Amino acid sequence: MRRILPLPVALLLLLAVTAAGKNVDLVTLPDRASVQLTIYNSEDLTLVRETREIALKRGRNQLQFSWANTLIDPTSVEFRPLEKKGEIELVDTRFPGSKPQHLVWTIDSQVEGQVKVEVSYFTSGITWSMDYVALTDAREESLAFRGYVRVSNGSGEEYEDAQVRLIVGRINLVEKIAALAQRRGLPSPPAEKSALFNELKKEGARAAFAEADARDQAAGKEIVKEGLSEYFMFSVSGTETIRHGWSKRMEAVRADGVKFATVYRLREHQYGPRPVRFFLWKNDAEHGLGGSPLPDGRLRVLRTNADEGLSVLGEEAVSYVPIQAPIEINLGPDDRVDCETVAGATRRYDFRFDHRPARVVGWTEETKWQDRVRNSRGKEIVFELQRVLDGDVEHASEVATRLFDYRTIETRFVVAPRGETTYPSTVVRRLGASQRQQRVVLR
Amino acid sequence: MRTTTPLLLLLLLSALPASARVKLAALPPRERVEIQLDDGRYTLVEEERIVPLLAWTPEAGNNHVDFSWANAQVDKDSVLFRPVAVREGDAFRPLKDEEVKVVNVAYPPNENALVFEVYAKQACAAKVRVSYLIRNLGRTFAYRAVADRDERFLALKTYLVIGNRSGEEFAGARVWAGIGPRLDAGPDDGDDVRLLVDRADRVPVRKTFTFDWYTHGPLSPEKPFASKVLMHYALRNDEKNGLGRFPLPPGKARVFLDDGRGGEAFLGEDWVGLTPLDREARIFLGEARDVVCMRTIERNERRPVEGNLFHQEVTLRYEIENFRDKPATLDIVEQLNRLAADYGTRPPGDVEWELLDGTTDGIALSTDRGSALPVLSVDLAPRPKEGAVEKRVVILHILLKNLW
């Protein structure tokens, strides 16, 4: 980046020390030599680290840093010499009351000449997000999975040729950066940011910034993923220019030939009265993934119909998927698979009565049920049924059934192509005063 | 379909300007447009275009392809740009080793546009497919059914109706709605188009007559024991009955009757729900006036069991007359849960009951819809050519058990 004046963020070397605090300064404008953005998606927060070459004279120097019309947190701005560290000392940082969005560093230098320094700060207004596209083959047996990172810059500042790093994970902030930016340079209250956050800021991000400035690979940005404490960092290879107001979307995750399972689930308490179709696979090496967690994002599932174009199968918000964790995508109801639940005969017995006059206060009720699952598809399907049975319940079926929890039964069976499978069950409930428990027992 | 439209543009930019977006661009026309309407929640458009690309060099960098639209309801986040082939001689061949690849896509502020940065190993003409979801381009389904004079068969036509209010022109685009063939019949903006997607000329149909006292109540103050008899056509969505090629989608069905003289009489219309394969669709035709049913409770006796627990013995009597000149089958739906509620505080769940002697012999009784919802099917003879119409009496004798 070699442009100087149009940038709202400027670092000025004040040539007349006594001029500090006045409205007219004589200054030099050192260029940015490089800039790195570390963008967090859990908060509206970006750590900007820029390096500049400044000329220092021996003795006391003053540097003015200003950030008009941006969303920079003034309490976060830090100065650090990258060379001759023992000979350059930051004496103080002042926020002139007459100049909002300015600060002045007083620096004592034992050296004279050009020195490389680093200025880092937090800004808001830069965000990133993920979205995913899964493209299945025509037979819906395997898919091409792509994850895209989209970086949006609304910070008010242009960041040209910036190294971009994206942090996956949740951090804690006690104050929003956008709010701090509006304080116009007033010092913040005592720093109460979480220890985790400070650790991340000081060690993780900085340590990770130390390498990688290779020339862009023309055929595409590689996004390097690496673990960082409880977080994950996606680093875009080379540099990117993201202008104010623009967004940029880059491929970050790629896997082809991902085999997935199709399962139909009937869970009325969770998904409503119709069976819904799920595509299941894992974020692991076996499925061509597992290189990193998958951050929150929207996944759109499409099917390619060879030369006949694409079909949309559904879309769903994916929440963070750790490495090795399953990925379950709900595509919604499928018109070709339906389930009909029919109540059979009911019988009541074991009545209990209270006294004078005798009234029914407790009884046992037995009902036979049938769930008829019809598969109109041309291939076999796996069907999972989960049902909540409240009360004091005994459940019996000739089909293998297990308890998902104390009140939820679960079964799984296969339905042949163009076939129907019936899941018969008998539910015995003790009701009224006969109810002793709140749970299901399998018989 | 126009080869280029004023609304959706795919521009090959000579360079991406730094700030102001003044464009010098080639305009590759659409080679083909597919509209996928198979999922009612989404409409996906896929365009195929031939895009000339320059080879990447360190000096020139990559190609920038601008996809923009005006006044069209394109979902910006859904746009996919897929290079699929490159020209070799006179033909296109599939891509090899990522010789053409999308590097990134940029979203300019305050514009309905995307800029794709595309790498090409060599200068080439690439076949690309650009797909996106578009709003206000949707579809519905409609049916036209013509019954033969004897009402034993239906000629059923299924129509796809596409309405385009998306702001984009799609005349001639290939359309697929998940059923039937793909049709080159996309509509222009503001247009609706109705397409025949399936026809079955001879679908066996069963005309049903249904009596359901608790749903419809008394017919009138003058006829307090009679209730409506509703007519439906029932047809099974399977291959044996000339259907079964796809689940019948929800839509409005208009039913006509062949009058046998080359004309048709309109019988009515109904919304048909989603009918999966091998399931029955029912088209409501209206109220039958020539099949009359009267329901009375002939006998009603409580049998104490213990304390406030009792059984209720009920004899239901149905008097049915068929004034039609054709036979009919009347389905009598008896809602036993509601009947039991007339006698006591019905416990939660279905009523417990049993059929007693005295129920009319030879009546089909089905509990397919649930044990507490038995359906009696009564076959009725046509009205005699001479003499009075027979009054058919059916008795349902049941014991509602363990009420209190």
Chai-1 contact restraints between the chains, C-beta under 6 A:
chainA,res_idxA,chainB,res_idxB,connection_type,confidence,min_distance_angstrom,max_distance_angstrom,comment,restraint_id
A,A218,B,W56,contact,1.0,0.0,6.0,A-B,restraint_1
A,A218,B,Y119,contact,1.0,0.0,6.0,A-B,restraint_2
A,A219,B,K101,contact,1.0,0.0,6.0,A-B,restraint_3
A,A219,B,Y119,contact,1.0,0.0,6.0,A-B,restraint_4
A,G220,B,K101,contact,1.0,0.0,6.0,A-B,restraint_5
A,G220,B,V103,contact,1.0,0.0,6.0,A-B,restraint_6
A,G245,B,P109,contact,1.0,0.0,6.0,A-B,restraint_7
A,W246,B,A106,contact,1.0,0.0,6.0,A-B,restraint_8
A,W246,B,P109,contact,1.0,0.0,6.0,A-B,restraint_9
A,S247,B,Y107,contact,1.0,0.0,6.0,A-B,restraint_10
A,K248,B,N104,contact,1.0,0.0,6.0,A-B,restraint_11
A,K248,B,A106,contact,1.0,0.0,6.0,A-B,restraint_12
A,R249,B,V105,contact,1.0,0.0,6.0,A-B,restraint_13
A,M250,B,N104,contact,1.0,0.0,6.0,A-B,restraint_14
A,G309,B,E34,contact,1.0,0.0,6.0,A-B,restraint_15
A,G309,B,Q36,contact,1.0,0.0,6.0,A-B,restraint_16
A,G309,B,E46,contact,1.0,0.0,6.0,A-B,restraint_17
A,L310,B,L44,contact,1.0,0.0,6.0,A-B,restraint_18
A,L310,B,E46,contact,1.0,0.0,6.0,A-B,restraint_19
A,L310,B,S131,contact,1.0,0.0,6.0,A-B,restraint_20
A,S311,B,Q36,contact,1.0,0.0,6.0,A-B,restraint_21
A,S311,B,D38,contact,1.0,0.0,6.0,A-B,restraint_22
A,V312,B,D39,contact,1.0,0.0,6.0,A-B,restraint_23
A,V312,B,Y42,contact,1.0,0.0,6.0,A-B,restraint_24
A,V312,B,L44,contact,1.0,0.0,6.0,A-B,restraint_25
A,D335,B,P247,contact,1.0,0.0,6.0,A-B,restraint_26
A,D335,B,L274,contact,1.0,0.0,6.0,A-B,restraint_27
A,D338,B,P276,contact,1.0,0.0,6.0,A-B,restraint_28
A,V342,B,G370,contact,1.0,0.0,6.0,A-B,restraint_29
A,A343,B,D350,contact,1.0,0.0,6.0,A-B,restraint_30
A,A343,B,G370,contact,1.0,0.0,6.0,A-B,restraint_31
A,A343,B,S371,contact,1.0,0.0,6.0,A-B,restraint_32
A,G344,B,S371,contact,1.0,0.0,6.0,A-B,restraint_33
A,A345,B,S371,contact,1.0,0.0,6.0,A-B,restraint_34
A,T346,B,G349,contact,1.0,0.0,6.0,A-B,restraint_35
A,T346,B,D350,contact,1.0,0.0,6.0,A-B,restraint_36
A,T346,B,E352,contact,1.0,0.0,6.0,A-B,restraint_37
A,R347,B,E352,contact,1.0,0.0,6.0,A-B,restraint_38
A,R348,B,E352,contact,1.0,0.0,6.0,A-B,restraint_39
A,R348,B,N402,contact,1.0,0.0,6.0,A-B,restraint_40
A,F351,B,L309,contact,1.0,0.0,6.0,A-B,restraint_41
A,F353,B,G307,contact,1.0,0.0,6.0,A-B,restraint_42
A,A358,B,G307,contact,1.0,0.0,6.0,A-B,restraint_43
A,R359,B,G307,contact,1.0,0.0,6.0,A-B,restraint_44
A,R359,B,N308,contact,1.0,0.0,6.0,A-B,restraint_45
A,V360,B,L309,contact,1.0,0.0,6.0,A-B,restraint_46
A,V360,B,W404,contact,1.0,0.0,6.0,A-B,restraint_47
A,E365,B,G349,contact,1.0,0.0,6.0,A-B,restraint_48
A,S376,B,P276,contact,1.0,0.0,6.0,A-B,restraint_49
A,S376,B,L277,contact,1.0,0.0,6.0,A-B,restraint_50
